[in-house]
Amino acid sequence: MKRILVAVSAALFASGTAFAQSSVVVTPDSSDTVAVPGDVRTYVTEQEVPSATYDGDVVVGAELPSSVEVHTIPSNNDYAYTIINKKRVIVNPHTHKIIEIVK
């Protein structure tokens, strides 16, 4: 009986992670988490915009200067994106803070 329970638990855990549609990002300067929907990430990876040059570190939680152009996501006003130093990033459109670096 114990083996069956372990097998069922493992199967449920594996299937839950396989079908996840969003990721949770913990910013380094706070305990706030942001769940980025999968459709936002997909949209960002499909867009072609020029890469901007930025002297700072491209890390989650960094606030980009207002001189860096961010592009809104038509289906979701809570997120924007840009490419910085050839890294595709999702940002908060109001604060310009990096929410996620898309791999």
Backbone bond lengths (Angstrom), bond angles and torsions (degrees), N, CA, C in turn:
res aa  C-N    CA-C-N  psi(-1)  N-CA   C-N-CA  omega(-1)  CA-C   N-CA-C  phi
1 M - - - 1.455 - - 1.529 111.16 -
2 K 1.338 115.73 -40.67 1.460 119.65 -179.15 1.521 111.08 -63.32
3 R 1.339 117.30 -38.37 1.469 120.67 179.45 1.520 111.57 -63.61
4 I 1.323 116.61 -39.53 1.454 120.63 179.63 1.526 109.92 -64.61
5 L 1.324 116.94 -43.53 1.462 121.23 179.40 1.526 111.15 -62.05
6 V 1.318 116.43 -42.32 1.462 120.53 178.75 1.522 109.94 -64.56
7 A 1.323 118.08 -43.18 1.464 121.99 -179.53 1.530 111.00 -64.18
8 V 1.332 116.97 -42.82 1.463 120.68 179.14 1.521 110.20 -65.45
9 S 1.326 117.83 -42.89 1.470 121.35 178.85 1.519 111.01 -61.69
10 A 1.321 117.02 -43.31 1.464 120.77 179.61 1.528 110.73 -64.04
11 A 1.325 117.11 -41.15 1.463 120.95 -179.98 1.529 110.93 -65.06
12 L 1.322 117.36 -42.11 1.466 120.22 178.79 1.520 111.26 -65.23
13 F 1.321 116.94 -41.51 1.465 120.60 178.94 1.521 110.43 -62.77
14 A 1.324 117.45 -46.72 1.463 121.53 -178.33 1.521 111.13 -64.08
15 S 1.328 117.79 -41.80 1.461 119.28 -178.55 1.518 111.48 -69.43
16 G 1.311 118.02 -33.84 1.461 121.17 178.61 1.509 111.86 -65.22
17 T 1.311 117.08 -38.60 1.455 119.08 179.81 1.522 111.22 -76.93
18 A 1.319 117.29 -28.46 1.458 120.19 -178.57 1.521 111.65 -70.41
19 F 1.333 117.82 -29.43 1.451 120.78 -176.24 1.525 113.56 -103.17
20 A 1.302 118.01 12.76 1.462 120.73 179.85 1.522 109.75 -62.88
21 Q 1.329 116.69 134.29 1.455 121.52 -177.26 1.515 113.05 -106.41
22 S 1.304 118.58 -7.14 1.450 120.40 179.26 1.513 109.12 -143.76
23 S 1.316 115.23 162.93 1.448 119.21 176.93 1.510 108.66 -116.42
24 V 1.313 115.54 157.66 1.449 121.00 177.06 1.514 106.91 -111.02
25 V 1.317 116.35 128.25 1.453 122.01 -177.57 1.522 108.37 -114.96
26 V 1.331 116.42 127.70 1.451 121.23 176.03 1.515 107.18 -100.14
27 T 1.320 116.72 122.13 1.457 119.60 -179.45 1.519 109.56 -76.79
28 P 1.328 118.42 144.70 1.453 121.02 -174.90 1.523 114.38 -67.84
29 D 1.331 118.05 -24.24 1.456 119.94 -176.14 1.523 113.33 -97.84
30 S 1.332 117.72 5.55 1.459 120.03 177.88 1.508 109.53 -159.11
31 S 1.324 114.60 172.22 1.463 118.92 177.81 1.516 111.36 -95.32
32 D 1.338 117.81 6.52 1.459 121.80 178.52 1.525 109.52 -66.10
33 T 1.308 115.85 141.93 1.454 120.30 175.47 1.511 109.14 -118.74
34 V 1.297 114.86 149.78 1.459 121.07 -179.91 1.518 107.25 -127.90
35 A 1.310 116.90 124.97 1.456 121.03 176.48 1.524 108.10 -95.90
36 V 1.317 116.30 112.27 1.456 121.31 179.97 1.531 108.10 -91.30
37 P 1.325 117.85 117.87 1.469 120.00 -179.82 1.529 111.81 -61.61
38 G 1.301 116.33 146.45 1.460 122.10 -179.41 1.516 113.14 -59.65
39 D 1.351 117.20 -35.90 1.469 118.95 -179.43 1.530 111.52 -68.28
40 V 1.332 117.15 -28.93 1.467 120.45 176.00 1.521 109.35 -67.48
41 R 1.321 116.45 -47.87 1.468 120.95 179.61 1.528 110.59 -60.28
42 T 1.324 117.19 -42.54 1.462 121.14 179.19 1.527 110.54 -61.51
43 Y 1.325 117.08 -45.86 1.463 121.42 179.46 1.526 110.38 -59.03
44 V 1.320 116.46 -45.67 1.470 121.56 -177.57 1.526 110.75 -63.10
45 T 1.317 118.22 -39.86 1.468 120.30 -178.52 1.521 112.29 -70.38
46 E 1.333 117.46 -21.15 1.464 120.68 -177.55 1.533 113.21 -89.90
47 Q 1.325 118.16 -10.71 1.461 121.11 -175.31 1.527 111.14 -89.17
48 E 1.331 115.11 144.85 1.466 121.42 177.56 1.526 108.49 -115.17
49 V 1.305 115.84 111.58 1.466 121.87 174.98 1.524 107.33 -133.43
50 P 1.316 117.67 155.77 1.464 119.01 179.71 1.525 111.50 -67.52
51 S 1.311 115.87 149.62 1.456 121.77 177.79 1.525 109.65 -81.30
52 A 1.332 115.78 132.14 1.463 121.17 176.17 1.520 109.06 -92.47
53 T 1.317 116.03 153.16 1.457 120.93 177.10 1.523 108.57 -96.25
54 Y 1.319 115.06 134.76 1.462 121.64 -177.32 1.516 108.25 -138.66
55 D 1.337 117.46 129.17 1.458 121.42 -177.39 1.526 113.89 -78.40
56 G 1.324 118.27 -20.96 1.461 121.50 -178.38 1.520 112.31 -80.24
57 D 1.328 114.92 178.63 1.460 120.92 177.10 1.524 109.90 -77.30
58 V 1.307 116.05 134.12 1.460 121.27 176.82 1.523 106.54 -92.11
59 V 1.345 115.09 90.24 1.461 122.45 -178.03 1.527 108.83 -136.81
60 V 1.326 115.51 156.12 1.459 120.44 176.63 1.525 108.51 -60.33
61 G 1.317 115.88 131.55 1.452 121.96 -179.93 1.522 113.77 99.72
62 A 1.347 117.00 -17.16 1.469 120.10 178.58 1.524 109.07 -69.32
63 E 1.320 116.09 140.81 1.464 121.11 177.89 1.520 108.85 -99.36
64 L 1.318 115.60 119.24 1.458 120.65 -179.88 1.524 109.75 -77.64
65 P 1.330 117.82 144.78 1.467 119.54 177.98 1.521 110.76 -66.64
66 S 1.316 115.72 157.20 1.463 120.22 -178.26 1.528 112.19 -65.42
67 S 1.326 117.08 -16.03 1.466 120.16 177.85 1.530 112.44 -71.67
68 V 1.339 117.05 -16.95 1.461 120.84 177.45 1.525 108.16 -83.95
69 E 1.321 116.39 120.80 1.463 121.16 -179.24 1.518 110.67 -74.99
70 V 1.326 115.64 125.85 1.460 120.64 174.02 1.520 108.08 -109.67
71 H 1.309 115.83 150.39 1.461 122.22 -175.31 1.524 108.59 -112.73
72 T 1.305 116.18 131.28 1.456 120.37 -179.31 1.524 111.03 -75.98
73 I 1.297 114.94 159.64 1.462 121.68 177.72 1.529 106.51 -105.74
74 P 1.317 117.75 115.08 1.473 120.81 -172.96 1.531 114.68 -55.45
75 S 1.306 117.63 -35.90 1.464 120.02 -176.02 1.523 113.43 -87.05
76 N 1.355 117.18 -6.39 1.457 119.13 -176.35 1.534 109.75 -153.79
77 N 1.314 116.41 103.51 1.467 121.57 -176.98 1.525 114.00 -73.59
78 D 1.324 117.80 -5.24 1.461 121.19 -179.31 1.526 112.69 -81.42
79 Y 1.324 117.14 -9.18 1.461 121.31 -175.56 1.526 110.73 -134.73
80 A 1.328 114.31 151.50 1.456 121.84 172.69 1.524 106.24 -139.18
81 Y 1.318 116.70 175.01 1.459 119.15 -178.82 1.515 109.99 -148.42
82 T 1.295 114.92 163.69 1.449 122.24 172.55 1.527 107.69 -162.08
83 I 1.313 115.51 174.04 1.460 120.62 173.98 1.523 106.36 -119.57
84 I 1.315 115.61 122.43 1.461 122.76 -177.96 1.526 108.02 -120.88
85 N 1.328 116.76 125.53 1.479 120.93 179.60 1.530 111.00 48.37
86 K 1.331 115.62 40.65 1.460 124.40 178.77 1.529 113.56 67.78
87 K 1.337 117.14 17.74 1.463 122.13 174.65 1.520 108.18 -111.69
88 R 1.324 115.60 127.24 1.463 121.62 179.89 1.528 107.44 -82.35
89 V 1.346 116.89 126.74 1.457 120.70 -177.20 1.522 111.31 -130.52
90 I 1.327 115.44 149.55 1.456 122.84 172.60 1.519 105.99 -103.66
91 V 1.334 115.74 132.28 1.463 120.48 -175.61 1.525 111.06 -128.48
92 N 1.322 114.67 160.35 1.452 120.84 170.48 1.523 106.23 -76.92
93 P 1.328 119.13 122.44 1.463 120.50 -174.70 1.532 113.73 -68.14
94 H 1.315 117.69 -17.65 1.461 121.01 -178.15 1.526 112.18 -91.08
95 T 1.330 116.51 -37.91 1.465 120.32 -176.41 1.523 113.22 -103.68
96 H 1.333 117.04 -14.94 1.469 123.93 -175.67 1.538 112.10 64.26
97 K 1.326 116.77 19.89 1.469 119.46 175.50 1.515 109.27 -80.75
98 I 1.329 115.21 139.75 1.463 120.90 177.93 1.523 108.53 -72.20
99 I 1.326 115.58 125.76 1.452 122.39 178.48 1.523 110.36 -94.98
100 E 1.327 115.57 -40.52 1.469 119.86 -177.25 1.519 109.52 -153.43
101 I 1.306 114.93 144.14 1.463 121.66 170.52 1.517 106.00 -100.63
102 V 1.310 116.88 118.32 1.465 121.58 -175.57 1.524 108.43 -82.02
103 K 1.298 115.72 128.01 1.471 121.24 -178.71 1.504 110.26 -90.47
